[in-house]
Amino acid sequence: MAKPKKFNLRLMVQIFFFTLIALITANKTLAAAGMGIPFLSATSLHALCPFGGVETFFTLATTGFFVPKTQISAVILMSLVFLLALLFGPVFCGWICPFGAFQEWIGKIGKKIFKKRYNQFIPPKVDKVLRYLRYGVLIWVLTVTAVSGALLFATLDPYHALFKFWTGTVALPALILLMFITIGSLFVERPWCKYACPYGALLGLFNKIRIFKIRRKTDTCVSCQKCSRSCPMNIDVCRNETVTSLSCISCYECTSDRNCPKTETLVVQAAEKSPQLSIAVVAIVMLTVFIGGIFGTIALGVWDSKTNEQGSGGKNSGGGQKNRVKVLEEVHEKISD
């Protein structure tokens, strides 16, 4: 008799955020058909990207203005994601990021096709070198954004392409990159996350200082290596007492009883003798901080995710107000003429 499948909490969270972002990006088309959701109509995909907060940070700190297409919402999301990363590591990558979920779902097809060969095509030595590539991407993105004051990475961003490919507004390089990543996900799990994602590279650094770490109890471990085989990022969990790899996305698949036959062998805790946290508790805290932070800043009047194409000031879109004044002055001059 087959065992009943256990509830996959992480999958439910991934589906929720993927559906939410898809709905937000499709809302303009829905609005044209009279089915739009009013409070989503002024929201842009860039304004809801926490990496946008990282990209605009230098410009905001030095000039008081946001990089065009970003808003205070991106900075708030960045702060919430950093807080979660300090607590639990890159849970944003493993649980919330829609593009990460998309790669995983494509990967399920690859697993059906290639079975045990899936995610094992790239030789370990080559894989190790390629993992440094995303840090090069991170440095490049931050440098060109700081120098240009614009989101030049948007022309390559596969995340943006995934949710906007049908609008005709996506740059060709981004579409080509999305196609390669989609095909690559049939062979390698989360190829973008492993080798090129600049935000994943930044969040991965938190694995060295995160408060609640993944720990392996050597006295109960039977070295079956199921935890290592289940890791989407190819981390050899079975050989580590504490998982601190920069590649860890805090998906916690290695701790699941689906992948570890020995109860409480892989656990989440701050120190060896401190209380253990269940994955359900981690998920509750994560969602409370992330969603609560959004609604809390909305209630305080701080949140602003309105579409911003020109770049706005750090204080209540002051820059946007300047742009409107400029337009009014030009209209007045034409009327006077």
Stockholm file with secondary structure:
# STOCKHOLM 1.0

chainA/1-337         MAKPKKFNLRLMVQIFFFTLIALITANKTLAAAGMGIPFLSATSLHALCPFGGVETFFTLATTGFFVPKTQISAVILMSLVFLLALLFGPVFCGWICPFGAFQEWIGKIGKKIFKKRYNQFIPPKVDKVLRYLRYGVLIWVLTVTAVSGALLFATLDPYHALFKFWTGTVALPALILLMFITIGSLFVERPWCKYACPYGALLGLFNKIRIFKIRRKTDTCVSCQKCSRSCPMNIDVCRNETVTSLSCISCYECTSDRNCPKTETLVVQAAEKSPQLSIAVVAIVMLTVFIGGIFGTIALGVWDSKTNEQGSGGKNSGGGQKNRVKVLEEVHEKISD
#=GR chainA/1-337 SS CCCCCCCCHHHHHHHHHHHHHHHHHHHHHHHHTTCCCGGGTTBCTGGGCHHHHHHHHHHHHHHSBCCTTCCHHHHHHHHHHHHHHHHHSSHIIIIICHHHHHHHHHHHHHHHHHGGGTTCCSCHHHHHHHTTHHHHHHHHHHHHHHHHSSCGGGGTCHHHHHHHGGGTCSCHHHHHHHHHHHHHTTTSSSHHHHHTCHHHHHHHGGGGTCSSEEEECTTTCCCCCHHHHHCTTCCCGGGCSEECCTTCCCCCGGGSTTTCSSTTSEEEESSTTSCEECHHHHHHHHHHHHHHHHHHHHHTTCCCCBCCSSCCBTTTTHHHHHHHHHHHHHHHHHHHC
#=GC SS_cons         CCCCCCCCHHHHHHHHHHHHHHHHHHHHHHHHTTCCCGGGTTBCTGGGCHHHHHHHHHHHHHHSBCCTTCCHHHHHHHHHHHHHHHHHSSHIIIIICHHHHHHHHHHHHHHHHHGGGTTCCSCHHHHHHHTTHHHHHHHHHHHHHHHHSSCGGGGTCHHHHHHHGGGTCSCHHHHHHHHHHHHHTTTSSSHHHHHTCHHHHHHHGGGGTCSSEEEECTTTCCCCCHHHHHCTTCCCGGGCSEECCTTCCCCCGGGSTTTCSSTTSEEEESSTTSCEECHHHHHHHHHHHHHHHHHHHHHTTCCCCBCCSSCCBTTTTHHHHHHHHHHHHHHHHHHHC
//
